[in-house]
């Protein structure tokens, strides 16, 4: 079992509040309530991850890099976090409670990932298969359940935590710290774009009225 001297999940927990503070306010503004559509979006993002993984491992032809692979994983995490938010809202968890609810859920995922035998030194096709299976189960379920969607989110969290490429043992902790900063910055950029899209849609609707 791979066990970093500084658990990656411990590092990620230090940024969990920042990450949720970025995602949740934007997600709550979105009017997209249909979870099945968001799951299809997750499926699309999973395809992007597969392509980037092939490129990084030398089998692809699109020239995507390690940073591209991480960015695609961040995209998938944003979508699945939004799915969990949608389900929580549909189950009656008020908007004011969503952030604290997700903080607990995400922290639990990160704690579990630190002790998870599936957490490896570098991203693998087997991990991608685990996410694919969890997404397949979620897509075929009706009605959607919190447990199934949380299981998907756990697999995606594990995927996000796993480095895209293996680091030298000596420099692994430093690489994990830098990677966390990189991840948080990606969340900021992506959610800023999402918010800009929502603002444009709001403006358009106001003009129509």
Rosetta blueprint (number, residue, H / E / L):
1 X L
2 X L
3 X L
4 X L
5 X L
6 X L
7 X L
8 X H
9 X H
10 X H
11 X H
12 X H
13 X H
14 X H
15 X H
16 X H
17 X H
18 X H
19 X H
20 X H
21 X H
22 X H
23 X H
24 X H
25 X H
26 X H
27 X H
28 X H
29 X H
30 X L
31 X L
32 X L
33 X L
34 X L
35 X H
36 X H
37 X H
38 X H
39 X H
40 X H
41 X H
42 X H
43 X H
44 X H
45 X H
46 X H
47 X H
48 X H
49 X H
50 X H
51 X H
52 X H
53 X H
54 X H
55 X H
56 X H
57 X L
58 X L
59 X L
60 X L
61 X L
62 X L
63 X L
64 X L
65 X L
66 X H
67 X H
68 X H
69 X H
70 X H
71 X H
72 X H
73 X H
74 X H
75 X H
76 X H
77 X H
78 X H
79 X H
80 X H
81 X H
82 X H
83 X H
84 X H
85 X H
86 X H
87 X H
88 X H
89 X H
90 X H
91 X L
92 X L
93 X L
94 X L
95 X H
96 X H
97 X H
98 X H
99 X H
100 X H
101 X H
102 X H
103 X H
104 X H
105 X H
106 X H
107 X H
108 X H
109 X H
110 X H
111 X H
112 X H
113 X H
114 X H
115 X L
116 X L
117 X L
118 X L
119 X L
120 X L
121 X L
122 X L
123 X L
124 X L
125 X H
126 X H
127 X H
128 X H
129 X H
130 X H
131 X H
132 X H
133 X H
134 X H
135 X H
136 X H
137 X H
138 X H
139 X H
140 X H
141 X L
142 X L
143 X L
144 X L
145 X L
146 X H
147 X H
148 X H
149 X H
150 X H
151 X H
152 X H
153 X H
154 X H
155 X H
156 X H
157 X H
158 X H
159 X H
160 X H
161 X H
162 X L
163 X L
164 X L
165 X L
166 X L
167 X L
168 X L
169 X H
170 X H
171 X H
172 X H
173 X H
174 X H
175 X H
176 X H
177 X H
178 X H
179 X H
180 X H
181 X H
182 X H
183 X H
184 X H
185 X H
186 X H
187 X H
188 X H
189 X H
190 X H
191 X H
192 X H
193 X H
194 X H
195 X H
196 X H
197 X H
198 X H
199 X H
200 X H
201 X H
202 X H
203 X H
204 X H
205 X H
206 X H
207 X H
208 X H
209 X L
